[in-house]
Amino acid sequence: MPGIWRQHAELSVRAQKIDNKMPEPPGRAATTVHMDILLNPTNLRGLTIALMLVVCITAGARDQSFPSPAAGLINEGVANELTDRGQQRKWMYLIDKREGKQTLTEEQVDTKDGPLYRVLAIDGTPLNPDQRQQDNARMDRLLHDPSEQLKSKQGHDEDEQKLEKLMRLMPEAFLYDYDGAEGNLVRLKFRPNSNYSPTTYEARVVHSLAGTIVIDSQQKRLAKLSGQLINRVEFGYGLLGHIDNGGRIEIGRVQVGPAQWKTAVINIQLSGRLVLFKTISKQEYETRSDFRAVSGDLSLLEASQLLAP
């Protein structure tokens, strides 16, 4: 998400010297390593949601038996989710999120040019005149500065491309076991597939997750995911940094329309260290509610009009 809390760090390293798992393409002397997974909650949420989406088909049997073969069903699930994403539905919704010692309430609109949001309250108190002026100025810069718009759009598109790539690798990255059911909700355990070798830093972080997925078997959609990093994830053999094991990621989803589901709860608790001894500590709790469908070709200007007080 742009604005108040989006951070990005980019490191350039020689891959063959730092990490033999990331070979260089011919003709390139260096590889750019994106460390968004460490610093940017948007990317981490995207990676987690990718994990959830691609397995939502795997518990479709109403007799509460785990379908087989799982790999084929997961491949089908990936195809279904990619098709659904291709429809590019847009939404307007409320966000309540905890960042450090602050709680922010925002209203956000998804547009064809990326998201636009307005801060409504801080710690439950509406913005005072000075805070409102600052937030209005932030929105105006995005609306009237083509370079800001391009930056926002490129960041959003990069996140979407990473998410799609990760969705496609999920059938190989994990092993799944049936773990019970209650009504239409089927529970699956997932764990890393030791035969899979991730080739990017993002994939390595996701591949270190293990936990439980709850799926609505009637709708064939994810209801909840709870995952924990079971291994410490090192970057460049630890020279560039690491993420500690034991970190947790929890996601809850709700149905917002016919065959349409959205993420309603995000809970991220991670820690680690980056190059130059910079400590990473990401504790984020976010809820989303009051989903309203908007036009798929909505512009940023039209979104700002919807957000007008």
HURAFEN-V241872 format. One record per residue. N is the residue number from 0. RES is the residue in one small letter. SS is DSSP state (a for helix, b for strand, c for the rest). PHI is phi in radians with two decimals (none if undefined). OMEGA is omega in whole degrees, -180 to 180 (NA if undefined). Layout:
BEGIN
n->N res->RES ss->SS phi->PHI omega->OMEGA
n->N res->RES ss->SS phi->PHI omega->OMEGA
END
This chain:
BEGIN
n->0 res->m ss->c phi->none omega->-177
n->1 res->p ss->c phi->-1.28 omega->168
n->2 res->g ss->c phi->1.66 omega->-165
n->3 res->i ss->c phi->-1.00 omega->-169
n->4 res->w ss->c phi->-2.21 omega->179
n->5 res->r ss->c phi->-1.30 omega->176
n->6 res->q ss->c phi->-2.24 omega->-179
n->7 res->h ss->c phi->-2.58 omega->174
n->8 res->a ss->c phi->-2.27 omega->-178
n->9 res->e ss->b phi->-2.28 omega->-179
n->10 res->l ss->b phi->-2.01 omega->175
n->11 res->s ss->b phi->-1.95 omega->-177
n->12 res->v ss->b phi->-2.35 omega->172
n->13 res->r ss->c phi->-1.50 omega->-168
n->14 res->a ss->a phi->-1.15 omega->-176
n->15 res->q ss->a phi->-1.16 omega->-179
n->16 res->k ss->a phi->-1.47 omega->-174
n->17 res->i ss->a phi->-1.72 omega->-174
n->18 res->d ss->c phi->-2.54 omega->-178
n->19 res->n ss->c phi->-1.15 omega->-180
n->20 res->k ss->c phi->-1.40 omega->-177
n->21 res->m ss->c phi->-2.17 omega->-178
n->22 res->p ss->c phi->-1.15 omega->180
n->23 res->e ss->c phi->-1.39 omega->170
n->24 res->p ss->c phi->-1.11 omega->179
n->25 res->p ss->c phi->-1.00 omega->175
n->26 res->g ss->c phi->1.53 omega->179
n->27 res->r ss->c phi->-2.00 omega->-177
n->28 res->a ss->c phi->-1.53 omega->-176
n->29 res->a ss->c phi->-2.49 omega->178
n->30 res->t ss->b phi->-2.00 omega->174
n->31 res->t ss->b phi->-1.51 omega->-178
n->32 res->v ss->b phi->-1.80 omega->-179
n->33 res->h ss->b phi->-1.54 omega->-178
n->34 res->m ss->c phi->-1.76 omega->-180
n->35 res->d ss->a phi->-0.96 omega->-176
n->36 res->i ss->a phi->-1.06 omega->-180
n->37 res->l ss->a phi->-1.48 omega->-169
n->38 res->l ss->a phi->-1.95 omega->-171
n->39 res->n ss->c phi->-1.96 omega->-180
n->40 res->p ss->a phi->-1.07 omega->180
n->41 res->t ss->a phi->-1.07 omega->180
n->42 res->n ss->a phi->-1.13 omega->-179
n->43 res->l ss->a phi->-1.10 omega->176
n->44 res->r ss->a phi->-1.07 omega->179
n->45 res->g ss->a phi->-1.05 omega->180
n->46 res->l ss->a phi->-1.11 omega->-180
n->47 res->t ss->a phi->-1.16 omega->179
n->48 res->i ss->a phi->-1.12 omega->176
n->49 res->a ss->a phi->-1.02 omega->178
n->50 res->l ss->a phi->-0.99 omega->-177
n->51 res->m ss->a phi->-1.25 omega->-174
n->52 res->l ss->a phi->-1.12 omega->-172
n->53 res->v ss->a phi->-1.30 omega->-180
n->54 res->v ss->c phi->-1.86 omega->-172
n->55 res->c ss->c phi->-1.21 omega->180
n->56 res->i ss->c phi->-1.51 omega->-166
n->57 res->t ss->c phi->-1.30 omega->-180
n->58 res->a ss->c phi->-2.13 omega->-174
n->59 res->g ss->c phi->-1.39 omega->-177
n->60 res->a ss->c phi->-1.33 omega->-177
n->61 res->r ss->c phi->-1.38 omega->178
n->62 res->d ss->c phi->-1.49 omega->175
n->63 res->q ss->c phi->1.14 omega->175
n->64 res->s ss->c phi->-1.79 omega->-179
n->65 res->f ss->c phi->-1.29 omega->-176
n->66 res->p ss->c phi->-1.20 omega->-179
n->67 res->s ss->c phi->-2.48 omega->-2
n->68 res->p ss->c phi->-1.37 omega->-175
n->69 res->a ss->a phi->-1.13 omega->-176
n->70 res->a ss->a phi->-1.05 omega->180
n->71 res->g ss->a phi->-1.12 omega->179
n->72 res->l ss->a phi->-1.20 omega->178
n->73 res->i ss->a phi->-1.16 omega->175
n->74 res->n ss->a phi->-1.03 omega->178
n->75 res->e ss->a phi->-1.13 omega->179
n->76 res->g ss->a phi->-1.10 omega->177
n->77 res->v ss->a phi->-1.05 omega->180
n->78 res->a ss->a phi->-1.08 omega->180
n->79 res->n ss->a phi->-1.10 omega->-178
n->80 res->e ss->a phi->-1.20 omega->178
n->81 res->l ss->a phi->-1.12 omega->176
n->82 res->t ss->a phi->-1.12 omega->180
n->83 res->d ss->a phi->-1.11 omega->178
n->84 res->r ss->a phi->-1.12 omega->-179
n->85 res->g ss->a phi->-1.13 omega->178
n->86 res->q ss->c phi->-1.30 omega->172
n->87 res->q ss->c phi->0.94 omega->175
n->88 res->r ss->c phi->-1.19 omega->-180
n->89 res->k ss->b phi->-2.06 omega->-175
n->90 res->w ss->b phi->-2.43 omega->172
n->91 res->m ss->b phi->-2.10 omega->-173
n->92 res->y ss->b phi->-2.78 omega->177
n->93 res->l ss->b phi->-1.67 omega->177
n->94 res->i ss->b phi->-2.21 omega->169
n->95 res->d ss->b phi->-2.05 omega->-176
n->96 res->k ss->b phi->-2.42 omega->178
n->97 res->r ss->b phi->-1.82 omega->179
n->98 res->e ss->b phi->-2.24 omega->-177
n->99 res->g ss->c phi->1.10 omega->-179
n->100 res->k ss->c phi->-1.71 omega->-177
n->101 res->q ss->b phi->-1.90 omega->170
n->102 res->t ss->b phi->-2.05 omega->-179
n->103 res->l ss->b phi->-1.91 omega->172
n->104 res->t ss->b phi->-2.00 omega->-177
n->105 res->e ss->b phi->-2.28 omega->169
n->106 res->e ss->b phi->-2.05 omega->-174
n->107 res->q ss->b phi->-2.18 omega->176
n->108 res->v ss->b phi->-2.19 omega->174
n->109 res->d ss->b phi->-1.48 omega->180
n->110 res->t ss->b phi->-2.28 omega->177
n->111 res->k ss->c phi->-1.17 omega->179
n->112 res->d ss->c phi->-1.87 omega->-179
n->113 res->g ss->b phi->1.86 omega->-176
n->114 res->p ss->b phi->-1.40 omega->173
n->115 res->l ss->b phi->-2.33 omega->-178
n->116 res->y ss->b phi->-2.36 omega->174
n->117 res->r ss->b phi->-2.17 omega->176
n->118 res->v ss->b phi->-1.35 omega->-179
n->119 res->l ss->b phi->-1.72 omega->-175
n->120 res->a ss->b phi->-2.72 omega->174
n->121 res->i ss->b phi->-2.15 omega->-177
n->122 res->d ss->c phi->0.95 omega->176
n->123 res->g ss->c phi->1.41 omega->-179
n->124 res->t ss->b phi->-1.89 omega->178
n->125 res->p ss->b phi->-0.96 omega->-179
n->126 res->l ss->c phi->-1.05 omega->175
n->127 res->n ss->c phi->-1.38 omega->-176
n->128 res->p ss->a phi->-0.96 omega->-180
n->129 res->d ss->a phi->-1.16 omega->179
n->130 res->q ss->a phi->-1.14 omega->178
n->131 res->r ss->a phi->-1.12 omega->179
n->132 res->q ss->a phi->-1.09 omega->179
n->133 res->q ss->a phi->-1.13 omega->-179
n->134 res->d ss->a phi->-1.23 omega->176
n->135 res->n ss->a phi->-1.09 omega->179
n->136 res->a ss->a phi->-1.13 omega->177
n->137 res->r ss->a phi->-1.07 omega->179
n->138 res->m ss->a phi->-1.16 omega->-180
n->139 res->d ss->a phi->-1.10 omega->178
n->140 res->r ss->a phi->-1.04 omega->180
n->141 res->l ss->a phi->-1.18 omega->-176
n->142 res->l ss->a phi->-1.26 omega->-171
n->143 res->h ss->a phi->-2.03 omega->-180
n->144 res->d ss->c phi->-1.95 omega->-179
n->145 res->p ss->a phi->-0.99 omega->180
n->146 res->s ss->a phi->-1.18 omega->177
n->147 res->e ss->a phi->-1.16 omega->178
n->148 res->q ss->a phi->-1.11 omega->-180
n->149 res->l ss->a phi->-1.11 omega->179
n->150 res->k ss->a phi->-1.07 omega->180
n->151 res->s ss->a phi->-1.13 omega->-179
n->152 res->k ss->a phi->-1.14 omega->180
n->153 res->q ss->a phi->-1.11 omega->178
n->154 res->g ss->a phi->-1.08 omega->179
n->155 res->h ss->a phi->-1.13 omega->-179
n->156 res->d ss->a phi->-1.14 omega->178
n->157 res->e ss->a phi->-1.09 omega->178
n->158 res->d ss->a phi->-1.07 omega->-179
n->159 res->e ss->a phi->-1.15 omega->180
n->160 res->q ss->a phi->-1.16 omega->177
n->161 res->k ss->a phi->-1.10 omega->-180
n->162 res->l ss->a phi->-1.07 omega->-179
n->163 res->e ss->a phi->-1.12 omega->179
n->164 res->k ss->a phi->-1.08 omega->-180
n->165 res->l ss->a phi->-1.18 omega->177
n->166 res->m ss->a phi->-1.05 omega->-177
n->167 res->r ss->a phi->-1.24 omega->-179
n->168 res->l ss->a phi->-1.55 omega->-174
n->169 res->m ss->a phi->-1.02 omega->-180
n->170 res->p ss->a phi->-0.99 omega->180
n->171 res->e ss->a phi->-1.57 omega->-167
n->172 res->a ss->a phi->-1.38 omega->-173
n->173 res->f ss->b phi->-2.32 omega->170
n->174 res->l ss->b phi->-1.96 omega->-173
n->175 res->y ss->b phi->-2.18 omega->179
n->176 res->d ss->b phi->-2.29 omega->175
n->177 res->y ss->b phi->-1.15 omega->-175
n->178 res->d ss->b phi->-2.33 omega->177
n->179 res->g ss->b phi->1.99 omega->-178
n->180 res->a ss->b phi->-2.71 omega->174
n->181 res->e ss->b phi->-2.48 omega->-174
n->182 res->g ss->c phi->1.11 omega->179
n->183 res->n ss->c phi->-1.41 omega->-176
n->184 res->l ss->b phi->-1.57 omega->-180
n->185 res->v ss->b phi->-1.91 omega->-178
n->186 res->r ss->b phi->-1.82 omega->177
n->187 res->l ss->b phi->-2.16 omega->169
n->188 res->k ss->b phi->-1.69 omega->176
n->189 res->f ss->b phi->-2.22 omega->179
n->190 res->r ss->b phi->-2.65 omega->-179
n->191 res->p ss->b phi->-1.09 omega->174
n->192 res->n ss->c phi->-1.50 omega->-176
n->193 res->s ss->c phi->-1.16 omega->179
n->194 res->n ss->c phi->-1.46 omega->-180
n->195 res->y ss->c phi->-1.69 omega->179
n->196 res->s ss->c phi->-2.02 omega->180
n->197 res->p ss->c phi->-1.14 omega->-175
n->198 res->t ss->c phi->-1.95 omega->177
n->199 res->t ss->c phi->-2.27 omega->179
n->200 res->y ss->a phi->-1.14 omega->179
n->201 res->e ss->a phi->-1.05 omega->-179
n->202 res->a ss->a phi->-1.13 omega->179
n->203 res->r ss->a phi->-1.15 omega->179
n->204 res->v ss->a phi->-1.15 omega->180
n->205 res->v ss->a phi->-1.07 omega->-178
n->206 res->h ss->a phi->-1.15 omega->179
n->207 res->s ss->c phi->-1.52 omega->180
n->208 res->l ss->b phi->-1.46 omega->170
n->209 res->a ss->b phi->-2.57 omega->-179
n->210 res->g ss->b phi->2.94 omega->-173
n->211 res->t ss->b phi->-2.27 omega->175
n->212 res->i ss->b phi->-2.13 omega->175
n->213 res->v ss->b phi->-1.95 omega->-173
n->214 res->i ss->b phi->-2.20 omega->171
n->215 res->d ss->b phi->-1.37 omega->-174
n->216 res->s ss->c phi->-1.26 omega->179
n->217 res->q ss->c phi->-1.28 omega->179
n->218 res->q ss->c phi->-1.51 omega->-175
n->219 res->k ss->c phi->1.00 omega->180
n->220 res->r ss->b phi->-2.37 omega->-180
n->221 res->l ss->b phi->-1.22 omega->174
n->222 res->a ss->b phi->-1.89 omega->-177
n->223 res->k ss->b phi->-2.79 omega->172
n->224 res->l ss->b phi->-2.36 omega->174
n->225 res->s ss->b phi->-2.32 omega->-177
n->226 res->g ss->b phi->-2.27 omega->179
n->227 res->q ss->b phi->-2.29 omega->175
n->228 res->l ss->b phi->-1.29 omega->-175
n->229 res->i ss->c phi->-1.61 omega->177
n->230 res->n ss->c phi->-2.32 omega->170
n->231 res->r ss->c phi->-1.19 omega->-179
n->232 res->v ss->b phi->-1.83 omega->-179
n->233 res->e ss->b phi->-1.86 omega->179
n->234 res->f ss->b phi->-2.03 omega->-177
n->235 res->g ss->c phi->1.08 omega->-179
n->236 res->y ss->c phi->0.97 omega->179
n->237 res->g ss->c phi->1.57 omega->-179
n->238 res->l ss->c phi->-1.22 omega->-179
n->239 res->l ss->c phi->-1.61 omega->179
n->240 res->g ss->b phi->2.48 omega->-180
n->241 res->h ss->b phi->-2.79 omega->168
n->242 res->i ss->b phi->-2.05 omega->-176
n->243 res->d ss->c phi->-1.19 omega->171
n->244 res->n ss->c phi->-1.26 omega->-179
n->245 res->g ss->c phi->1.64 omega->177
n->246 res->g ss->c phi->-1.09 omega->-175
n->247 res->r ss->b phi->-2.16 omega->175
n->248 res->i ss->b phi->-2.35 omega->178
n->249 res->e ss->b phi->-2.25 omega->-178
n->250 res->i ss->b phi->-2.35 omega->173
n->251 res->g ss->b phi->-2.16 omega->-178
n->252 res->r ss->b phi->-2.25 omega->-179
n->253 res->v ss->b phi->-2.33 omega->175
n->254 res->q ss->b phi->-1.44 omega->-178
n->255 res->v ss->b phi->-1.99 omega->179
n->256 res->g ss->b phi->-3.09 omega->178
n->257 res->p ss->c phi->-1.00 omega->180
n->258 res->a ss->c phi->1.02 omega->-179
n->259 res->q ss->b phi->-2.22 omega->-178
n->260 res->w ss->b phi->-2.19 omega->178
n->261 res->k ss->b phi->-2.34 omega->178
n->262 res->t ss->b phi->-1.33 omega->-177
n->263 res->a ss->b phi->-1.98 omega->-180
n->264 res->v ss->b phi->-2.39 omega->176
n->265 res->i ss->b phi->-2.33 omega->179
n->266 res->n ss->b phi->-2.30 omega->-177
n->267 res->i ss->b phi->-2.16 omega->179
n->268 res->q ss->b phi->-2.31 omega->-176
n->269 res->l ss->b phi->-2.30 omega->174
n->270 res->s ss->b phi->-2.59 omega->180
n->271 res->g ss->b phi->3.01 omega->-178
n->272 res->r ss->b phi->-2.64 omega->177
n->273 res->l ss->b phi->-1.84 omega->177
n->274 res->v ss->a phi->-0.94 omega->-177
n->275 res->l ss->a phi->1.16 omega->171
n->276 res->f ss->a phi->1.11 omega->176
n->277 res->k ss->b phi->-1.47 omega->-178
n->278 res->t ss->b phi->-1.36 omega->176
n->279 res->i ss->b phi->-1.80 omega->174
n->280 res->s ss->b phi->-2.54 omega->-178
n->281 res->k ss->b phi->-2.13 omega->174
n->282 res->q ss->b phi->-2.02 omega->-175
n->283 res->e ss->b phi->-2.35 omega->174
n->284 res->y ss->b phi->-2.31 omega->-174
n->285 res->e ss->b phi->-2.46 omega->173
n->286 res->t ss->b phi->-2.14 omega->178
n->287 res->r ss->b phi->-2.23 omega->-175
n->288 res->s ss->b phi->-2.67 omega->177
n->289 res->d ss->b phi->0.96 omega->-180
n->290 res->f ss->b phi->-1.26 omega->177
n->291 res->r ss->b phi->-2.31 omega->-180
n->292 res->a ss->b phi->-1.24 omega->175
n->293 res->v ss->b phi->-2.24 omega->-178
n->294 res->s ss->c phi->-1.09 omega->180
n->295 res->g ss->c phi->-1.24 omega->180
n->296 res->d ss->c phi->-1.90 omega->-180
n->297 res->l ss->c phi->-1.08 omega->177
n->298 res->s ss->c phi->-1.61 omega->177
n->299 res->l ss->a phi->-1.09 omega->180
n->300 res->l ss->a phi->-1.11 omega->178
n->301 res->e ss->a phi->-1.14 omega->177
n->302 res->a ss->a phi->-1.13 omega->179
n->303 res->s ss->a phi->-1.10 omega->177
n->304 res->q ss->a phi->-1.21 omega->176
n->305 res->l ss->a phi->-1.18 omega->-178
n->306 res->l ss->a phi->-1.52 omega->-177
n->307 res->a ss->c phi->-1.04 omega->-179
n->308 res->p ss->c phi->-1.18 omega->NA
END
